[in-house]
């Protein structure tokens, strides 16, 4: 993937971008794309993680004071990609209060910084399809009823509400199932880790017929690039294609060369909907269409997991 294909716009004016959650899967990918695109990037995360090329890095919880220090160091940002927050339905079910603090309180600190130091900055917020909750099997439009069924989804929806009431220049991206090299959580990582042990059979939760919409990380970053230069809106981030969990598991097993028999318990995990598939017509109308198909993306993910070049 060349930097020109990422669609992160070239610097204008100060060319400064802040990325919170910059040590994470999505935040790190966006920070790297911005650095390669010529931006001066300040990264923020509770983990040190990836900091390569960042002009400034702060380790710790997102706080308005830290954001202000970074602005004093490298200049006020033109873009803030606020990826800090909870990133797992399971973790939110286990500790809802911690998920609220990571997701909602960190956003409040960012909005407070913006109000005082950068009122014209563009905020790009990676929300989640979890705000739709138990959606029907068909593709979900951005105008669909919002009825989250997990603390993670409820906290993402609260964050969206606070962005709307703050009346800031913002784009909200409701990502569906992100994956790709570097992902160390969720279905594909858990399955790859278990398959690497060489079992003859393994069992996953659910029925296997649950439907998901998988978006490769490169395509997610392209959508962020579009958001950086487009108008304020809410966009779904997905491929618009339904893949069953059973099919996803079988595809990954093949890519890893595993012969393991994969079964399902028949019992869904708390907070997991039956189907989440995006209607992506709005994003396509804005000029970005996903390029990486699921089988190709899984092949790249498997090679990364095995320590092989893509």
Backbone torsions as a table, in degrees:
resi	resn	phi	psi	omega
1	UNK	NA	120.5	178.9
2	UNK	-85.1	157.3	-179.5
3	UNK	-61.9	-31.7	-179.8
4	UNK	-66.2	-25.1	-179.6
5	UNK	-80.9	-16.0	-176.3
6	UNK	-72.5	-27.1	178.1
7	UNK	70.9	19.0	169.2
8	UNK	-73.8	125.0	-172.5
9	UNK	-68.4	153.4	176.8
10	UNK	-68.9	156.7	-178.6
11	UNK	-59.6	140.9	170.3
12	UNK	-130.5	144.4	-177.8
13	UNK	64.5	-122.2	-177.3
14	UNK	-76.3	-26.4	-180.0
15	UNK	63.4	36.8	-178.6
16	UNK	-108.1	135.2	176.8
17	UNK	-131.9	138.6	173.8
18	UNK	-105.6	136.7	175.8
19	UNK	-126.9	112.5	173.6
20	UNK	-90.9	152.7	-173.0
21	UNK	67.7	31.7	-171.6
22	UNK	-74.1	-10.6	175.2
23	UNK	-90.9	-3.9	-178.2
24	UNK	-85.0	179.0	-176.3
25	UNK	-61.3	-59.3	-178.6
26	UNK	-74.0	-45.4	-179.1
27	UNK	-59.2	-41.4	179.4
28	UNK	-65.4	-39.3	179.1
29	UNK	-65.4	-41.4	179.4
30	UNK	-68.6	-43.3	178.8
31	UNK	-59.3	-44.4	179.3
32	UNK	-62.0	-41.4	179.1
33	UNK	-64.7	-40.6	178.7
34	UNK	-65.1	-42.5	178.1
35	UNK	-60.1	-47.4	-179.8
36	UNK	-65.4	-26.7	178.2
37	UNK	-80.3	-0.7	176.1
38	UNK	98.9	5.5	178.2
39	UNK	-79.3	151.6	168.0
40	UNK	-90.6	116.3	-169.2
41	UNK	-112.2	131.4	168.6
42	UNK	-103.6	125.8	-179.2
43	UNK	-107.2	144.2	-178.1
44	UNK	-135.4	131.7	177.1
45	UNK	-166.5	155.4	174.6
46	UNK	-71.8	-20.1	176.4
47	UNK	-106.1	152.2	176.6
48	UNK	-68.1	-51.3	172.1
49	UNK	51.9	-145.2	-179.0
50	UNK	-80.2	125.2	177.1
51	UNK	-133.0	10.1	-175.2
52	UNK	-60.9	123.7	176.6
53	UNK	85.4	-9.5	178.6
54	UNK	-69.4	136.3	177.6
55	UNK	-75.2	-19.2	-177.7
56	UNK	-155.9	143.4	179.4
57	UNK	-141.5	133.3	175.1
58	UNK	-124.3	123.3	177.2
59	UNK	-96.0	123.6	-180.0
60	UNK	145.1	178.3	178.2
61	UNK	-64.1	147.6	178.0
62	UNK	-65.9	125.7	-179.4
63	UNK	-142.2	147.0	-177.1
64	UNK	-59.7	-32.3	179.9
65	UNK	-66.6	-42.2	178.6
66	UNK	-65.7	-40.2	176.8
67	UNK	-62.6	-39.4	178.9
68	UNK	-67.1	-37.4	177.7
69	UNK	-63.4	-41.1	178.7
70	UNK	-64.3	-40.1	178.4
71	UNK	-63.3	-37.7	177.7
72	UNK	-68.5	-30.1	-177.5
73	UNK	-78.2	-47.0	-173.3
74	UNK	-122.5	-1.0	179.4
75	UNK	110.1	158.2	178.8
76	UNK	-67.3	141.8	-177.0
77	UNK	-77.6	150.9	168.3
78	UNK	-92.7	-26.4	-179.0
79	UNK	-132.7	137.9	167.2
80	UNK	-123.4	120.1	172.8
81	UNK	-101.6	106.3	-172.0
82	UNK	-97.3	85.5	-179.4
83	UNK	-96.0	-2.5	177.4
84	UNK	-64.8	142.5	178.1
85	UNK	143.4	178.7	177.4
86	UNK	-62.7	151.3	-177.3
87	UNK	-137.9	18.0	-175.3
88	UNK	-150.8	128.9	174.9
89	UNK	-62.2	-45.3	-178.5
90	UNK	-59.4	-44.1	179.5
91	UNK	-65.4	-34.9	179.9
92	UNK	-69.4	-34.7	177.4
93	UNK	-68.0	-39.3	-179.4
94	UNK	-69.8	-34.7	-177.2
95	UNK	-147.0	79.4	-177.2
96	UNK	-60.1	-36.6	-177.6
97	UNK	-66.8	-39.5	178.1
98	UNK	-65.9	-39.4	178.5
99	UNK	-64.3	-40.4	177.2
100	UNK	-60.7	-45.0	-179.6
101	UNK	-62.6	-45.0	-178.2
102	UNK	-65.8	-38.6	-173.4
103	UNK	-89.3	-54.8	-171.6
104	UNK	-83.4	-47.0	-176.7
105	UNK	-66.3	-36.4	178.0
106	UNK	-66.1	-35.4	176.6
107	UNK	-66.6	-40.8	179.1
108	UNK	-59.9	-39.3	177.1
109	UNK	-63.4	-40.3	179.8
110	UNK	-66.4	-43.5	178.3
111	UNK	-64.1	-36.6	177.9
112	UNK	-65.1	-41.7	176.0
113	UNK	-60.8	-45.7	-179.1
114	UNK	-59.9	-44.2	-177.9
115	UNK	-60.8	-35.2	-175.2
116	UNK	-91.2	-35.9	-169.4
117	UNK	-118.6	-21.1	-173.9
118	UNK	-148.8	64.7	-174.2
119	UNK	-66.0	-20.0	-177.4
120	UNK	-100.1	3.5	-178.0
121	UNK	-65.1	149.5	173.5
122	UNK	-91.5	122.5	176.8
123	UNK	-96.1	126.8	173.5
124	UNK	-113.1	118.8	-174.2
125	UNK	-115.1	116.5	175.5
126	UNK	-81.4	98.4	176.1
127	UNK	-86.8	-153.7	-173.5
128	UNK	-149.7	150.4	172.4
129	UNK	-62.7	-12.9	178.1
130	UNK	-61.6	-17.9	177.7
131	UNK	-67.5	-21.4	179.4
132	UNK	-79.1	-23.0	178.2
133	UNK	71.7	-136.7	-176.6
134	UNK	-83.5	75.0	-177.8
135	UNK	-72.7	162.7	175.6
136	UNK	-74.4	171.1	-174.0
137	UNK	-66.1	-27.9	-177.9
138	UNK	-71.7	164.9	178.5
139	UNK	-57.1	138.9	-175.1
140	UNK	-98.4	123.7	177.0
141	UNK	-84.0	159.4	179.4
142	UNK	-62.2	-24.3	-179.4
143	UNK	-85.3	2.0	-177.5
144	UNK	-63.2	157.9	177.3
145	UNK	-61.4	134.1	-178.2
146	UNK	-98.5	114.3	-175.9
147	UNK	-143.8	66.7	-176.8
148	UNK	-58.9	146.7	-177.8
149	UNK	-115.9	8.5	177.9
150	UNK	-133.5	155.4	173.9
151	UNK	-56.1	-37.2	177.9
152	UNK	-57.6	-49.3	179.3
153	UNK	-65.2	-40.1	179.4
154	UNK	-65.2	-38.1	179.7
155	UNK	-71.0	-35.9	175.0
156	UNK	-64.6	-39.4	178.7
157	UNK	-67.0	-39.2	176.2
158	UNK	-61.1	-40.0	178.0
159	UNK	-62.7	-43.0	177.7
160	UNK	-60.3	-42.0	179.7
161	UNK	-61.5	-42.9	-177.7
162	UNK	-69.6	-32.9	174.4
163	UNK	-64.6	-43.5	-178.9
164	UNK	-64.4	-42.8	-177.8
165	UNK	-72.9	-23.6	177.5
166	UNK	-75.3	-16.0	178.0
167	UNK	55.5	50.1	179.2
168	UNK	-102.2	166.5	176.8
169	UNK	-76.4	101.6	-169.8
170	UNK	-143.6	149.7	169.2
171	UNK	-121.8	128.3	177.3
172	UNK	-104.5	125.5	179.8
173	UNK	-111.0	113.2	179.8
174	UNK	-90.2	90.2	-177.6
175	UNK	-75.4	144.4	176.5
176	UNK	-93.6	-125.5	-174.6
177	UNK	-93.8	96.9	179.0
178	UNK	-78.6	145.3	177.0
179	UNK	-157.8	168.1	177.4
180	UNK	145.7	175.6	179.4
181	UNK	-52.4	133.0	-178.5
182	UNK	102.2	-14.4	-179.4
183	UNK	-77.2	121.1	-179.7
184	UNK	-123.0	48.7	177.7
185	UNK	-165.2	170.5	174.0
186	UNK	70.6	-169.4	-165.7
187	UNK	-54.9	-54.7	-172.1
188	UNK	-66.2	-39.2	178.4
189	UNK	-66.7	-46.7	179.9
190	UNK	-60.0	-43.2	-178.5
191	UNK	-68.0	-44.3	179.7
192	UNK	-61.3	-40.5	-179.8
193	UNK	-63.4	-41.6	-179.8
194	UNK	-71.8	-38.0	178.5
195	UNK	-67.2	-30.7	-179.3
196	UNK	-63.1	-21.7	178.5
197	UNK	-77.4	-6.3	176.2
198	UNK	74.6	38.3	-179.0
199	UNK	-74.4	156.2	172.1
200	UNK	-78.8	-30.1	-179.5
201	UNK	-150.8	143.5	171.8
202	UNK	-141.7	155.6	-175.7
203	UNK	-118.8	134.9	176.0
204	UNK	-109.7	159.0	176.9
205	UNK	-73.9	162.1	178.5
206	UNK	85.9	-167.0	-178.8
207	UNK	-101.6	-17.5	-174.0
208	UNK	91.4	-13.2	-179.1
209	UNK	-94.0	-0.1	175.2
210	UNK	-58.6	140.1	-176.3
211	UNK	-105.9	132.7	179.0
212	UNK	-131.2	160.7	179.7
213	UNK	-119.2	105.1	-173.6
214	UNK	-93.7	127.3	179.3
215	UNK	-118.5	122.9	-179.3
216	UNK	-69.5	147.7	-172.8
217	UNK	-58.7	-37.8	179.5
218	UNK	-60.6	-40.7	179.1
219	UNK	-69.8	-32.9	176.1
220	UNK	-63.9	-41.9	179.8
221	UNK	-66.6	-37.2	176.1
222	UNK	-60.9	-39.1	178.6
223	UNK	-65.7	-37.7	175.3
224	UNK	-61.9	-41.0	177.6
225	UNK	-59.7	-41.1	175.4
226	UNK	-61.5	-43.4	-178.8
227	UNK	-63.7	-30.8	-177.9
228	UNK	-67.0	-25.3	-175.7
229	UNK	-117.6	-3.6	-178.5
230	UNK	-93.6	-171.9	-179.3
231	UNK	-89.3	166.4	-179.5
232	UNK	-63.7	132.9	-177.9
233	UNK	-170.8	-179.1	171.5
234	UNK	-121.5	129.5	-178.2
235	UNK	-130.9	141.1	169.3
236	UNK	-75.2	142.1	175.2
237	UNK	-115.8	94.7	178.9
238	UNK	-159.2	-176.6	174.0
239	UNK	-94.0	-17.9	-175.4
240	UNK	79.2	19.5	-178.9
241	UNK	-124.9	131.3	-179.7
242	UNK	-84.2	129.5	174.9
243	UNK	-126.6	125.4	178.2
244	UNK	-72.5	153.1	176.8
245	UNK	-60.6	-35.3	177.4
246	UNK	-61.4	-45.7	179.4
247	UNK	-65.7	-40.7	179.3
248	UNK	-61.5	-43.7	-179.7
249	UNK	-64.5	-42.1	180.0
250	UNK	-66.6	-38.0	179.4
251	UNK	-63.7	-43.2	179.4
252	UNK	-68.2	-40.6	178.8
253	UNK	-59.3	-43.1	178.1
254	UNK	-62.5	-43.9	-178.0
255	UNK	-63.7	-30.9	179.2
256	UNK	-88.2	-4.6	-178.7
257	UNK	73.4	25.8	-178.8
258	UNK	-91.2	141.2	176.2
259	UNK	-104.0	9.7	-175.9
260	UNK	-62.2	141.7	172.5
261	UNK	-81.8	127.7	-177.1
262	UNK	-108.1	122.5	178.5
263	UNK	-117.6	175.4	-176.8
264	UNK	-134.9	144.5	-174.4
265	UNK	-74.8	-25.0	-175.8
266	UNK	87.9	-4.9	-179.3
267	UNK	-113.8	122.4	-179.8
268	UNK	-75.1	150.2	174.8
269	UNK	-78.4	150.8	178.5
270	UNK	-57.9	132.4	176.5
271	UNK	87.2	-2.8	-179.4
272	UNK	-93.3	119.9	177.6
273	UNK	-78.1	163.5	178.7
274	UNK	-72.2	-38.0	-176.5
275	UNK	-145.8	136.9	172.2
276	UNK	-145.3	99.7	-179.9
277	UNK	-130.2	134.6	-171.9
278	UNK	-87.3	142.2	159.8
279	UNK	-87.0	116.1	-174.0
280	UNK	-108.9	17.0	-177.9
281	UNK	-63.1	-33.7	-179.2
282	UNK	-68.0	-44.6	178.0
283	UNK	-63.8	-39.8	178.4
284	UNK	-63.7	-37.6	178.5
285	UNK	-65.4	-25.8	177.6
286	UNK	-81.4	-9.9	172.6
287	UNK	113.5	5.1	179.6
288	UNK	-124.0	126.8	174.6
289	UNK	-122.5	136.4	178.6
290	UNK	-57.7	143.9	-176.0
291	UNK	-112.9	-23.0	-173.4
292	UNK	-99.0	115.2	177.5
293	UNK	-70.3	162.9	-173.5
294	UNK	-64.7	-45.3	-178.5
295	UNK	-62.8	-42.5	178.4
296	UNK	-64.7	-41.8	179.1
297	UNK	-63.3	-41.4	178.3
298	UNK	-65.9	-38.3	176.8
299	UNK	-59.3	-43.7	179.0
300	UNK	-65.4	-40.8	-180.0
301	UNK	-63.9	-42.9	-179.4
302	UNK	-63.4	-41.1	179.8
303	UNK	-65.4	-40.5	176.0
304	UNK	-61.4	-45.4	-178.6
305	UNK	-60.1	-35.6	-179.7
306	UNK	-85.5	2.2	178.7
307	UNK	76.2	24.0	-178.8
308	UNK	-103.6	155.3	177.0
309	UNK	-66.9	151.0	-176.9
310	UNK	-66.4	NA	NA
